[in-house]
Amino acid sequence: MVLHTVNSSPTQTRCLQDCLRLISPPAMLLLIEDGVYGATQAHQSLLEQLPDGISCAVLQPDVEARGLGPVLSDRFELIDDAGFVALTIKCDRVQSWY
């Protein structure tokens, strides 16, 4: 399984859009840093492009730092730093989009 990490806001770069265009199951999408903006309800139309079989998570400290908890899409699981490390161990490869 491939862990795809996106660290930039979809309003600033096309990284999330490019990732969503190329991601295929089985895979995990993890939004970090400003990438967590992509997990908000405002970007729900982007997330509809995700194929079945893709798990989605956001880094909780980044969500909290930006005050985005109330507007997150239900599709995303919150994970902490230890969860991030666990994902990098669980997945065969990491593809960073930046």
C-alpha positions, 0 to 999 in steps of 0.5 A, spaced: 500 500 500 502 507 498 501 512 503 500 519 499 502 525 503 499 532 501 502 538 504 499 544 500 492 547 500 488 546 494 487 553 493 495 554 493 497 549 488 495 543 484 498 537 488 491 535 491 488 535 484 494 531 481 494 526 487 487 525 486 487 524 479 493 518 480 491 515 486 489 508 486 487 503 491 489 500 495 492 506 498 492 511 504 491 519 503 494 523 508 493 531 508 498 534 513 501 542 514 496 546 509 494 540 506 489 539 511 485 545 508 483 540 502 479 535 508 474 541 509 467 541 506 469 547 502 473 542 498 468 536 498 467 536 490 475 534 489 474 529 494 468 526 490 474 524 485 477 519 490 476 512 488 473 506 492 478 503 497 482 509 498 483 511 506 483 518 508 486 521 514 489 528 516 494 530 521 490 532 528 495 537 530 495 541 523 487 541 523 487 544 530 493 549 529 488 552 523 482 551 527 479 546 522 475 541 526 468 544 525 469 544 518 472 537 516 469 532 511 466 526 515 471 522 510 477 523 514 480 520 520 484 524 525 491 521 526 496 524 531 504 524 530 504 517 532 499 515 528 503 518 522 509 514 524 505 508 524 502 509 517 509 510 514 511 503 517 505 500 515 505 502 508 510 499 503 512 506 500 510 514 501 509 518 495 509 526 497 506 531 493 508 538 494 
